[in-house]
């Protein structure tokens, strides 16, 4: 296939990501969702965009400086062309964000959640906040005038600042008031924690009092976004360096790197804007007006003050992950997994069976060792505590801790130190390769027989995100998978990325070749006229080799069904190329995070789950694991879940040949299928079975006790 022909089937990664975030924004505009849940989606949209500029735009800025003529391999765009296209698209999105935000604010005001502007306050309320300003805010401020004797201050990444343009004899002169992080973000009014003024709005209102010697020409609230795409391997040449200390130094750099975006909450004059762009060394296209708050993290604390009636009306129904009837409560998890495989579906089912497995292993005298990879860990992690307990109990505990999990580095550093102090053997990833795999191996000896229990998941060992992300976790005593897991940890210990494995596809060596081999198998079937098919559920699809193979499969007549939440650089429905490919994206209450791969149809269908997306960084520059689901019962569960997602007609969006998305709606007479809601309801029914069985067991125990 010629490069030009392929380009017609592909789209730019960064622009595809912006389409994903636009789908997040559409959830904020969805009138069937509770009002406050819609507000949360605006916060998620803005947080996503912050990280996108810090990481992706940051890397493009670096590329534009180092190699401005390089072109990405899908649409042949240069770094500058990509930055320009991103900025143009974001500029179009911001008015939609503002419109959605203020519409929600108006609706929430009627429900008793009242964010106020200073101008809208009554005279009495203005006096109240003025007293608060002088007593609690002004003493903590550190304003600065910028002139020949006062250089432009460093404004840390994503902090809030009040910027003023002063009327001076020699022309415009700027002043800055950084909003102290020690200040509480909200100033409550009328004794209510649901009627409030944001602290930056308060400082903005009284900025003239701060610079009382000057006449203010104009003012705004601003926040600078800095490049956070730090190369964590650069400079790591001394093999004796303390890796934790090295990472701490890297983190300090993050707040001081070059600006990539400037956000303003209030419009300013061309003169003031020019002054700001020159000071931050930005182009005017990198300056964005956002009339809604520049950060919305404070909203998540508001719902704690809701009345029961407000909670019922403004929030999703409360949800707790359910217990699965596949686990016999109170019985040994080790014994149960030795008998049969166990698949858990988060967040619909609880993570507790896996946690109970680790807790049991920590205290089981027959357990010799526990080995695990950790990428993102909860700040308050039961799992990590159980691992520490196992080491303190004399078990051999090996933790492969990836310190370079972006924005979780400090938390991982802290846990690595705690685990090491408990006696765990802590090792780290490799130069140039992040360890992103999710695998745990328990080795146990009963009599003369070694037993290997392996757990492999699609998501992190994180109790918090296990309640928010849709992920799969399988626990098995399969001997060959256990042998592969044992070889994996052995190879990681000796820094060998070239190991050979029987059942597991492990990157960077065998992951992409293994996936392509499985796709080739389906192409061969199609050419022989046999039933065939490819299904992939991913977060992102960007790997060019995989995309080319999917196009080849489509051309051979293989039905390809892709469920891709985020970035997708492949477009479906292009005649002669991708007409046999259908792509959907699901954005719902929970973050779709599970990676599922299925090849073939019927009894021959092979099903895999794992940690890897089909992105070049995953397939070539990370240590990833994909595992087969071999138990017929568990394989059937995974395929049923995929079927429900493909039938979703409420939260699924179909990608069109031009790369845009269309939200599905139930046709007349068609049953409504919202996949995440289906899984919620099923988990509730299955948990009811747990309670029924427990009652019956309790009844028979009491009956037998009476007979004795």
Secondary structure as UniProt FT lines:
FT   HELIX           3..7
FT   TURN            8..9
FT   HELIX           13..28
FT   TURN            31..32
FT   HELIX           35..52
FT   HELIX           53..57
FT   HELIX           58..66
FT   TURN            68..69
FT   TURN            73..75
FT   HELIX           79..110
FT   TURN            111..112
FT   STRAND          114..115
FT   HELIX           118..120
FT   HELIX           123..132
FT   HELIX           133..137
FT   HELIX           138..140
FT   STRAND          144..147
FT   TURN            148..149
FT   TURN            157..158
FT   STRAND          161..168
FT   TURN            169..170
FT   STRAND          171..178
FT   TURN            181..182
FT   STRAND          186..189
FT   TURN            190..191
FT   STRAND          192..198
FT   HELIX           199..205
FT   HELIX           207..210
FT   TURN            211..213
FT   STRAND          215..226
FT   TURN            232..235
FT   TURN            239..240
FT   HELIX           243..254
FT   TURN            255..256
FT   STRAND          259..264
FT   HELIX           270..280
FT   HELIX           284..286
FT   STRAND          287..289
FT   HELIX           297..305
FT   HELIX           308..314
FT   TURN            325..326
FT   TURN            329..330
FT   HELIX           333..339
FT   STRAND          342..346
FT   TURN            347..348
FT   HELIX           352..363
FT   TURN            365..366
FT   STRAND          367..374
FT   HELIX           382..392
FT   TURN            393..394
FT   STRAND          396..401
FT   TURN            403..404
FT   TURN            406..407
FT   HELIX           409..422
FT   STRAND          425..428
FT   TURN            431..432
FT   STRAND          433..435
FT   STRAND          439..446
FT   TURN            447..448
FT   STRAND          449..457
FT   TURN            463..464
FT   HELIX           465..467
FT   STRAND          469..476
FT   HELIX           479..493
FT   TURN            494..495
FT   STRAND          505..506
FT   TURN            507..510
FT   HELIX           511..527
FT   TURN            528..529
FT   STRAND          534..538
FT   HELIX           544..556
FT   STRAND          560..564
FT   TURN            575..580
FT   STRAND          581..586
FT   STRAND          591..592
FT   STRAND          595..599
FT   HELIX           602..604
FT   STRAND          606..610
FT   HELIX           616..621
FT   STRAND          622..623
FT   STRAND          625..628
FT   HELIX           632..647
FT   STRAND          652..655
FT   TURN            657..658
FT   STRAND          661..663
FT   TURN            668..669
FT   HELIX           675..707
//
